């Protein structure tokens, strides 16, 4: 556990140190998100934050490759295939941050990155339910690509408020990491180092390093370079976890009636909010005869704001829902079903109460969709100049 925590900390520190540099690059190359009618922010904000997170992931993985404990993880091409696919999807997102690519172009790039990930060995071979084995390589490839692309877009759809996507992935990734680590320990193997635990530790670390710069009011957005990067990494970890399951085993842990289903349920629990948001958005847009990728202001976070919640409160509520669902499901690997049910009941009731009880403030809510003006751009430039000395020491 200590090795994973150290590697996560390395990813966090490198990401945090890279953010100011990436922010300057974004401003210099005009990768700045303007204020559009569907947006919540009121000042043009630099994006490309995914480049900083990618740097943290790469440095963390390079460090891990030199750790004797993790040497078995690097016996094949899967880790380097994962980071190569991550770099490709991050570059695709960066190009979109710069030039706003069309959705067919982005979808094609996502499919290629997912295909390369599967080709390098990170693919669904078995499903931990009734010992199902995917015999055909083509079927395995197609299923893997679908899972990866769906996860990438789920994270991308939920990235709508300051700190939301990074926080949701950090919380869900932490729960997934705990489960993956416990699963490897309980397997009885002499060395319980796994690719899934490594990916999750680095991903959570990168999110934690990015969050201080991304919390409201955000100094930088992760952009598609970040949301698609996190989606691919999370999907890679999810797929790698299924590779740890013995299809012939009736249960993952002793005394757990639902143990064999945890690997299937947990990813959906962790990604419950992003997947629900994506499903609702796609259904809503297709029923209206629009592209499923057409942006609108009907996402879950927009609905929370319309209920009267502030940005920070809306993000905190979505954090709470993610934590309840993710840690509750992961808890099946450790606690009795009754205990987990009690946690889910109490946590779910608290989250629901906070969701339906808007926070009343005396302050004036920001005007959404205010068009950017010269004054706003000037404030951005002034802020950059003012932060010169801070950025050097950040």
ABEGO torsion letter per residue (X at the ends): XAAAAAAAAAAAAAAAAAAAAAAAAAAAAGBBBBBBAABABABBBBBGAAAAAAAAAAAAAAAAAABAAAAAAAABAAAAAAAAAAAAAAAAAAAAAAAGBBAAAAAAAAAAAAAAAAAAGBBBABBABGGBBBABAAAAAAAAAAAAAAAAAAAAAABABBGAAAAAAAAAAAAAAAAAAAAAAAAGBABABBAAAAAAAAAAAAAAAAAAAABOBBABBAEAAAAAAAAAAAAAAAAAAAAABBAABABABBGBAAAAAAAAAAAAAAAAAAAAAAAAAAAAAAAAGBBAABBBAABAAAAAAAAGBBAAAAAAAAAAAAAAAAAAAAAAAABBAAAAAAAAAAAAAAAAAAAABBBBBABBBBBBGBBBBAAAAAAAAAAAAAAAAAAAAX
